[in-house]
Amino acid sequence: MPKQSLVKEFFLFIKHEKKWWLIPLVAVLLVVGALVLFASSSPLAPFLYPLF
């Protein structure tokens, strides 16, 4: 069996199991994670803290 990427395997799981509600959930988690990462390493951090 050829090795698949994690992202491809995730989308195949969503397609096979018909769990389309996972896509917005993962998207929101990625956006929040990127915002936290950006807030910790940016000079704009004090302006992003009120969002949390």
Secondary structure, 3 states (H helix, E strand, C coil): CCCCCHHHHHHHHHHHHCCCCHHHHHHHHHHHHHHHHHHHCCCCHHHHHHHC
